[in-house]
Amino acid sequence: MGEERSSASAPTRWPLSSDDAVRLVAFGWIAATVFGWWSVLATQWSDETLLENRDFYCFVLAGELHAAGDDAYSRHDHAFVNPPFALPLVGLLGRLGLRGSYVLLATVTALAWLLGLALVSTLGRASARDRESVAIVLCTTPCFFLGLHLAQLSGVYFALLAGALVLLGRGRDVPAGLVAAGLFFKPNFLVALVLAAVLLRRWRFLGALFLGGAALVVPALAYGEETWASFFDALSYLAHRHDTVEEDYWKQFTLYAFFRATTHPLDEGGTLARALWALVALPLGVVIARRLLALRTRA
């Protein structure tokens, strides 16, 4: 009787651990999205009009305009909003054409994601299995799959950020700053990194970062005031589109975009979305700042 009771009360053991279950779900998600991505690509490859709807087309179009001596920032319907020092790079894409540019950008962002994942796996003291799990879950994120599907450069920015953090963790502040300077191609990614470096008093990192940024910006001043003014005008135009929900928010993976998408059209001006964002972001910012200050004190 006692043995029967104890066997009856024994908890049910699942055939998979929770970690294995997460990995299995993640693998299933990755397989499904890869299949979907290739399926959509196969149906659109022969139709340039459909390919032009993907984000990478703004790079190709800007490159073609730049090569022709026209204003690369003039086409607001396919807004190119990278700084003028990116013009030589997009000029190359303009010469490659639509399909060649897509293949190149998708390949670069995929390889950069692999590099970024390898770098992230060296951070912290987690077990090899936990690091593999983190890498697998990261590969299920929209930033990864939409980066490939739309031929964005999210993987490149991820790799640059991961490389800078790894170097910072090893106390190599100057190389870290020079690597992070690559993020000047998308300066909004630098804001949190700069604030964290200020709180940690990593002045050598900041010095190298802005020196690297200056090495990009100063030569690009030769493009002239008109080109830079056109760049800032394109930025302003795109910000207006986002703020008035004229741009689809499904591609904007930010907390503010989530609140804008979920509160529209009840909150067309965005006041409620900004308030909700502040309620979440500001306390979180305080917590992160306190943690950074504690790290500085320990150091």
Disulfide bonds with the S-S distance in Angstrom:
none
